Amino acid sequence: MPKQQTDQLIVLIQSLTKAEKRNFRLFANRQNSSEEKLFVQLFDYVEKSRVFHEEDLLKKYPQIKKSQLSNIKANLYRQLLSSLRLLHKQGYEDFAVREMLDSARILHSKGMYSAALDMLEKAKKTANQLNDAPLAYAALDFERKIENQHITGSMADKALSIKEQSDTLVSAIRNSNDLANLSLLLYGLYLKYGYVKDDRDYEYISTYFNAHLPKISVRDLNFYEKLYYFQSLVWYYHMVQDFANYYKFSQKWVETFESEPVMIEKDTALYIKGLHNALNALYMAGKREKFAICFQKFEIIGDSHSPFFSTNDHSVYQLVHHIHLLNSIFLTGEYDKGVKQLQPLELALKKNVHNWDNNKIMVFYYKIACVYFGADEYGKSLTYLNLIINGPSSDLRLDIQCFARFLSLIAHYELGNEVLVSYQIKSVYRFLSNMEDLQGVQKEILAFLRKTPRIYPSEVKTAFRSLRSRLLQYKDHPYEKRPFLYLDIIAWLDSKINGSRIQTEIREKIK
């Protein structure tokens, strides 16, 4: 078994709950063959060992031969998945549809054509209730094959009905396919480039979006068609920083779920992501009071639904909860209090207990660095900024990588590391040379930091005031306001001018 698959087997076993482990042992003991039980011994070893060592395993279980190990691992992986499928099939209605399709195939093979058609009718009905057009089409396609091959007594009327159902489902699948692809492509562009930085970026994204958006009427769409349509609009307005429309279509995403509550249980993670985008839009628009109300609602939903969360649902919920806990710190300026709330997130990131991807981890590193910076803990801020700057993901979220380098410069300036600032300015220029354009805020901060070694102490506050007045013109600029979201640079400058702390300035501004 290749190393990647071995790693997947270990992760799967480590993710099991006590109930799932107990169920697997009962499932495995249904077989009496000692040869088959070798996979149980492998399971016991992996479960009890923090690190998998092949030599240690073979020494502990001499009945397992090295030549057999690959097959035993593969067998254990299959058995685990079979056990989990049986245990959880009642919780996933689409499992029932696939079981009906399998049953219809068995009935057909036995020559029981009417019984097979009855089973397929049930499968179609359940799939349609779940808004699962591909599964409904699979049932319909099998039904059409049976009607084509056998005289069932319903051919004349059935042919027209199958055609009409087929046309409807194919249209729904085509729309879902086009909209899902558009949503995915936009999200891919966002991960690579971040937000639009100028009119040229805006023109490119807008042209791309409009060229790929299908001509459709929202009223005629089924659940997933609507969802993918609203998702596409959410990614688009997010990227172009139109926060009003970003919030509007995030709400429509959430309302699509809430209009069909059964879908919240079927696709919980996607519902949570809709709530996340609505919260994110309020945060980006600076709507403090509305954000606080929505975040409280989000936490209530988590408390009431968490007993029914799958591992994936729990991972997504924790991700969104930590994101907006950080955002609430930025909105209120409570950095000292925020530092005390970071420990659970820092521990989760260190152990990667939720298996978050590199993009999400990078954003967390940056936000945590901003919290420490706001609390005047510049050393800890630099620890997280260096994880981004020296990280492996060189082509991911260039906007975050750029902001991290600027915040690193400011943190070193605060620590009085003038030599490091001078060296890092050259390093930042080398990094930015790979980017086509610098934004106004970035240019102003770089120019200021290059001049700092030549500024006399008596002129420092004047220099800060000058930088502040130049940056204010960018604060509400549609493409320049991003640097102000996580760290209020104006509040930082006010703190330097007034000899106070950033959080003091932010709280005064809120008052």
N, C-alpha and C positions, 0 to 999 in steps of 0.2 A: 504494500500500500504506500503510494508516494507520500513524502513528508507533509505536503499541504493537506491531504486527506487525513493523515494521522493527527495533525493539529486540529482539524475540524472535529474529529472523533473526540479528542480530549476536551475541546470547548463544549461540545454537546453534553458530555457526561458531567462536566462542571456546572452546567446550567440547569441540571435536573433538580427539581424540588424533592423533599423527602417522600411525598406521595408518589411522585413519578418513579423514584428509585424502588420503592416498595412494589409498585405495580410491575416494574420491569422484572424484578426477581420472581414474582408470581407467574408472569408471562413466560420467563425462561424455563421455569421448573415444570412446565407442561410437557417438556421433552425428557425422556429417560436416558437417551444415548449419552454415554460419558464423553464420547468424541465431540458431541455437540456442546457439552458444558465447558469446553475450553474457552469459549467466548465469555462465559460468566466469570471465569477466573481472571481474564484480562480486564473485565469490567471492575472487579473488586480491586485489582491493583491500581488502575487509573483513578478510581474514586478515592482511594486512601493516600495516594502519592501526590504531592504537590508538583513534582517534576517527573516526566516520563523518561526513564532510562532503560533502554532495551536490554542491556547486559544484566541489570538488576532484576528485571522481570524474568528473564530466562533462568537466572540462578534461583529465584524464589519459587518459580513454577517449572521444574525440570520436565514435566510432561508436555510443556509447550516447546516444540522444536522451532529453531530459527527459520527453517524452510517453510513452516506452516504459518508463521506470524502474519504475513501479509494477508492471507486468506481469512485468518481468524479476525483480524481487525475489520476487514470488509464485512464479514458475517455479523460481527457485533454492531457495526454501524446500521446494517439492514434491520437487525432485530430490535435495536433501540427505536428506530423510526416506526417500525410496525407496532411496537408496544405503545408509543406515544399516539399513533394514529387511532388505535382502538380506544385508548383512554380519553382522548379529547374529541372523538367524532361527534358526540352529542352537543358539543359547544360550537361547532361550525356547520351551519346548514348546507354550505356548498359541498361538504363531505358527503352529506346524504344524497345530493343530486348525483355525484359521481358514482356512489354505490348503486343508485337506481339505474344508471347507465350500464354499469357492469352486470347488474341483475337482468336487464333487458337483453343484453348480449347472450347471457347463459340461456334464458328462456327461448331466444331465437334459435340458438344452436340445438335445442331440444325439439324444435318444430312447433313451439307454442307461440304462434305469431300474434294472436289476439292478446294473450297475456303480456307479450313483449310490448305491444302497442299501448296497452293500458299503463304499463310501467313508465314508458316514455312520456305519456301524457302527464303523469304525476311529476316526472322530472322537469318537464317544460314549465308546468305551473309553479313549482317551487323556485326554479331558476328565474322566472319572470318576477316573482315576488321579491327576490334578492337583487333585482336589476342586473342580473348577470347574463347579458346577451350572448357571449361566446358559449356558455354552457347550454343555454336554451337552444342555440343553433346546432350544437352537437347532438342534442336529443332530436331535434327536427330533422337533421340530416340522416340519422339512423332510421327515423320513421319513414322518410322518403324512400330509402333503400328497401325497406320491408314492403311498402306499398308497390314499388316498382317490380319486385320479384315474385310477389305472391298475391293471389286473389283473396282479398280480405272482406269483400262484400261492401266496401265503402269507397271504392275507387273514384267514382264520378264526382261526388261532392268533395272528397278529400283532396283531390288534385288541386282544385282552385284554392282551398283553405291553406294547403301547404305552400303554394306559390305566394299567397298574400303574406303569410307569416314569415316566409323566407325573405321576401323583399323588405319587410319592416325590420327584421333582425339584421340583414346585411347592411341596410342604411344606417342603423344604430351603431353597428360595429365599425363601419367606415368612418362615421363622424367621431366616435370615441377614439379610433386609431389616429386620425388626423389631429384631433385636439390634444390627445395624450402626448403625441410626438412633439407638437408645438410647445406644450408645457415643459417637456423634458429638455428640448433644445434651448429654450430660454433660460432654464435653470442652469444648464451647462455653460452658457455664455456668462451668466451671473457669477458662477463659481470661478470662472477663469479671469474675468475682467472687473467684476464688481459693478459699481454704479456708473452711469454715464458721467463723463467728466467735462464735456463741452458740446457745442452744437453739432459737431461732426459725429460724435458718438450717438447723440440723440437721433440724428437723421438716419444713421445706420440701423439702430435698434428698431425705430419706428417703421422703416421700410421693410425690414426683415419680418417684423411682427405682422404687418398688414398684408404682406405677400403670402404668408402661410396661414392666416386666419380664414377658416372656411366660411362661406356665406350661409348662415343658418339663422333660424328663428328660435330663440330661447324657449318660447312657449311649447315648441314641438319636441324638445329634447327629453330623453329619459334621465334618470338620476345621475349616472356616470358621465353622460354627455354634458350635462349642466356643470357637474363638478370639474371636469377637465377644462371646460370653457372658462369658468370663473378662475381656476388655477392659472390658466394662461394669462388672463387679464391681471391677476395679482402679481405674477412675476414681472410682467411688462411695466405696470405702474410702479412697482417697487424699484426696478432698475432705473427708470427715468425720474425717480424721486417725486412723483406726484402723490403725496401722502393722502390727500382727500380721496382720490379714486382707489388708492391702495387699500384704505380702510373700507370703502364702500363694497368692493368686490370680495374682500376677506369676509365681511359680514354675510354676503350672499353665499359664500362657501359654507359658512357655519349654518346659515338658515336652511340651506339645501339638506343638510343632515337633520336639523331639528324638525323639518317638515315630515321626515320619515324616520322616527326614532329607532326603528329596527336596524337601520343602517349604521347607527352609532355603535351598536354592539358588534355588527359585522366588520366594520372598518374603523375601529376606535382610534388608531394611530393617525389616520387621515383627518378625523374630526379634531383631534388635539392640535394638529398642524394648522388647521383653519383658525382655531382659537389663538394660536401663537401669532399668526400673521395679523389678526385683528389687533392684538395687544402691541405688536411691533409697530404697526401703523400709528397707533395712539402715542407710543413712546417717541417715534421719530417726529411726530407733529407737536410734541411737547405738551400734550393734553394730560396734565398731572392728575386732576381729579377723576376724569373718565378712565384713565389708565388704572388708578387705584381700585375703582369699582369693578372693572373688568377682571383685574388680577384676583380680586377677592372671589369673584364668581368662578374663575378658573380653579382656584384652590378648593372651593366647595365641590365642584365637579370631580376633582381628583379624590377627595375624601370619600365621596359617595360611590364612585366607580372603581376605585383601586382594588377592592377585593376580587374583582372580575377581570383585572388586567392580565394579559399575557406578558411574557418576558419583554417582548418588543414594545407593547403598549406602555409598560412601566419605564422602559428605557427612554421612549419618546417623551413621556410625561415629565420625567426627571430632567431631561434636556431642556424642555420648554420652561419648567419651573425655575431652574437655575438661571436661564437667560434673563427672565423677567424679574427675578430677585435682584440681579445685577442692575438691570435697567431702572428698577425702582430706586436703587442707590444713586444712580446718576441723576435721576429726576429730582430727588430730594436733597442731594449734596451731603448725605449722612455717611461720609466715608469712614469715620472712626467706627461707627456702628457696623458698617458694611464689612470691614475687615474681620470682625468677629463672626460674621455669617459665612465666611469663605471656606472654613475648614471642611465641611462635608463635600463641597465641590472639589477642593484641592485633592482630597483623598480619593474621590471617584476618578479624577483625571490621572492620578498617579497609578492606580491599579487598573484603570480603564474597565471598570466593572460593567459599564453599559455598552461597551464595544462601539463607541462613537467614532465617526470617520475623521480624517485629518482636518477637513475644513472646519468642522464644529469645534474640534480641539483647539485649532489655531485662533478662532474667534474668542473662545473662552480665555486663552492665554492673554490676549490683548485686553479684554475687559477686566480681567483680574489685575493686570499690570496698571490699568487706569485707576482702579480702586485703591491700590497701594500708593500710587502717585498722589492721589487726592488726599490720602491720609499722611502724606509727607514721609512715607517709607520707601524712599527712592531705591535703596539696595534691592528690596524684594521686588519692586517694580521691574528693575533691570533683569532679575532672574527670569521672569516670565517673558520679557521682551527678547532676551537672548535665545529662548527656546524657539521663538518665531524666526529671528534673524539667522540663526545657525541651523534651522530645521531642514528636513529633506525635501519639503514640498516647494520647490523653487518656482513652479508655474501655477501655483494655486493662490487665489485671492491676493493678487498683486497690490490691491488697494490697502488691505490689512498689513501686508509686508512693508509697504511704504510708510503708513502711519506709525508702525512699530519702530521704524528707524528714526523718525522724527521725535517720537516720545523718548526714545533712548538718548538722543542728543540733549533734549531738555533735562532729563534726569541726571545726566552727567554734568550738565551746567549747574544744576542745583547742588550737586555734591562737590562742586568746585574743581572738577577734573578738567581743567582747561586744556591740558595736553591731549587728553583723550578726545575732547570735543573737537579740537583741531584735526586730529587724525580721523575721527569718525565722519567729519564733514566730507573729507575726500572719499571715504568709503561709501557714503550715501550718494555722492555724485556718481560714483562708478555704477552703483545699483540703478540709479535713476536714468543713466545713459541708455539703459535697455528699454526704458519707457519713452514713448514718443514725446509727451508733453508734461510739463510740470504745471500744477494748478497754482492759482494766485497765492493762497494761504501758504503752500509749501515754499514758494519763492520768497515770500516775505520772511518766514521763520529762518530759512537758510541764510538769507542776506543778513539778518540780525545776528545770528550766532557766529557768522564769519567776522563780524565787527566787534564782538564782545571783548576779545583780548586787548583791543585798542581804546576801549571806553574807560575814562577815568571814573573812580567811585562817585565823584560828585555829579557825574552826568548820567548815572545808571537810570534813575527814575525818569529823567527826561527821555532817555532812549526807550524805556518801557512805554511811556505815554505815546510816543511817536508810533511805535509798533502797534499799540492798541488802536489808535485812530485809523491806521492803515488796514488792520484786520476787520474792523467793524463794517467796512464796506462789503465784506464777503459773507457776513453772518447770515444774511437772508437771501444770498444769491442761490438760484436753483441748483447750480452744479458745485458750489463751494461750501455748502453748509455741513457736509459730512464730517470734516475734522472736528466740528464743535459738538457732535452728538455724544461721544463717550467721555471726552474730557473738555470741559468748558475753558477754552484757551483764554477768552476774555476775562473770566473769573481768575485764572492763574495770573494774568497780567495785573488785574486789580489788586490781587493779594501781594504782588511784588511792590506795587506803587504805594499801597496803604500799610504795608508791613503786617499783614494779617494772613489767615489761612484760606485756601481755596473754598473749603466747605462753608466758612463764615461768609464769604462773598456770595456764594450761591444761595445760601439761606436768606441773606439780606435781599437779594434780587427777587426771590419767591415772595417775601413779605410785601 
